[in-house]
Amino acid sequence: MVEHLNRQRLLNFLEAFYAGDIEGALARCSDDVEFFSNAPIDILPHMGYHRGKEEIRGMWQTIHTRYSSLRYEVPILVADEQRVAANIRLFFEKRSNSRVVQFDIAAFYTLRDGRITYIREIMDTFDLVQQVLERDLGALLTGRPEGG
């Protein structure tokens, strides 16, 4: 039964966050919540490690400032008594030029007393950085012409 509750808790969290309700998403987290995503922080400075609601609020505000709309799909969601794992497909529309950045993350959540205490995201950062920078990094790194 707890598995079903945790599954629904996570779906409620995702709905709040991607709808732009940062405070609603934070209300579903513990005060000492931790977030970690291994991303190149020189290019995506809002990623990396954050602890506590204030730091995470700032990171999430940055995301919502950079993108005019966020959409998501959850094709896989698995829950147990303390953890939820999700495969999430994301579609972020860049505020600067309306281009859509599309990427998948594997997200792992730990819950305590019905609140999220830990968020770990794993993604293809190479692909994400190419989309954010709108550059073919493979071409840049190998010296071949872009698009070739």
C-alpha positions in Angstrom: 0.0 0.0 0.0 2.8 2.4 0.8 4.2 1.8 -2.7 1.0 3.1 -4.2 1.1 6.2 -2.0 4.7 7.0 -2.8 3.9 6.6 -6.5 1.1 9.1 -6.2 3.2 11.4 -4.1 5.8 11.5 -6.8 3.3 12.1 -9.5 1.9 15.0 -7.5 5.4 16.4 -7.0 6.1 16.2 -10.7 2.8 17.8 -11.6 3.5 20.8 -9.3 7.1 21.3 -10.4 6.5 21.1 -14.2 3.4 23.4 -13.9 5.6 26.0 -12.3 4.4 25.6 -8.7 7.8 25.6 -7.1 6.4 26.2 -3.6 4.0 23.3 -4.1 6.8 21.0 -5.2 8.9 22.1 -2.2 6.0 21.4 0.1 6.4 17.8 -0.9 10.1 17.8 0.2 11.7 17.6 3.6 13.5 20.6 4.9 16.9 18.9 4.5 16.2 17.6 1.0 19.2 16.9 -1.2 19.5 17.1 -5.0 22.3 15.8 -7.2 22.7 15.8 -10.9 26.0 15.2 -12.6 26.1 17.9 -15.2 28.8 20.3 -16.3 28.2 23.2 -14.0 30.2 25.6 -16.2 27.5 25.3 -18.8 24.5 24.3 -16.5 25.4 26.1 -13.3 22.1 25.4 -11.7 22.7 21.7 -11.7 25.2 19.8 -9.5 24.6 19.3 -5.8 22.1 21.3 -3.7 20.9 20.8 -0.1 17.9 22.3 1.7 14.8 24.0 0.4 16.4 27.4 -0.2 19.2 26.1 -2.5 16.8 23.9 -4.4 14.3 26.7 -4.7 17.0 28.9 -6.3 17.9 26.1 -8.7 14.3 25.5 -9.7 13.7 29.2 -10.1 16.6 29.3 -12.5 15.2 26.5 -14.6 11.8 28.2 -14.8 13.4 31.5 -15.7 15.4 30.0 -18.6 12.5 28.0 -20.1 9.0 29.4 -20.9 7.3 26.0 -20.7 8.1 22.6 -19.3 6.4 19.4 -20.3 7.0 15.9 -19.2 6.0 12.3 -19.7 6.7 9.4 -17.3 6.8 6.1 -19.3 8.3 4.2 -16.3 7.6 4.6 -12.6 8.6 2.1 -9.9 8.0 2.5 -6.2 8.7 0.7 -3.0 8.3 1.7 0.7 11.0 4.4 0.7 12.1 4.9 -2.9 10.7 5.8 -6.3 12.5 5.5 -9.6 11.3 7.2 -12.8 12.2 7.4 -16.4 11.1 10.9 -17.4 11.1 12.4 -20.9 11.3 16.2 -20.7 10.5 19.0 -23.2 11.7 22.5 -22.2 11.0 25.5 -24.4 13.8 28.0 -24.3 12.6 31.4 -23.4 15.3 33.1 -25.5 14.3 31.6 -28.9 11.4 29.2 -28.4 13.5 26.1 -29.3 12.6 22.9 -27.6 15.2 21.0 -25.6 14.1 17.3 -25.4 15.9 14.9 -23.1 15.4 11.9 -20.9 16.4 11.5 -17.2 16.5 8.6 -14.9 15.4 10.1 -11.6 15.6 8.4 -8.2 13.8 9.7 -5.1 14.0 8.7 -1.5 11.1 9.5 0.8 10.8 9.7 4.5 7.4 10.3 6.3 5.8 11.0 2.9 8.2 13.7 1.8 11.1 13.6 -0.7 14.5 13.7 1.1 16.8 12.9 -1.8 16.7 13.4 -5.6 19.3 11.9 -7.9 19.1 12.6 -11.7 21.1 10.9 -14.4 21.0 12.2 -17.9 23.0 12.2 -21.2 24.6 15.5 -20.5 26.5 15.6 -23.8 23.2 15.5 -25.7 21.7 18.1 -23.4 24.6 20.5 -23.6 24.5 20.3 -27.5 20.8 21.2 -27.4 21.2 24.0 -24.9 24.2 25.5 -26.8 22.7 24.7 -30.2 26.0 23.3 -31.4 27.2 20.0 -32.7 29.8 19.2 -30.1 30.9 16.0 -31.9 31.9 18.1 -34.9 33.6 20.6 -32.7 35.6 17.9 -30.9 36.5 15.9 -34.0 37.1 18.7 -36.4 34.5 17.5 -38.9 32.1 20.1 -40.3 28.9 20.6 -38.3 25.9 18.7 -39.7 28.3 16.5 -41.7 
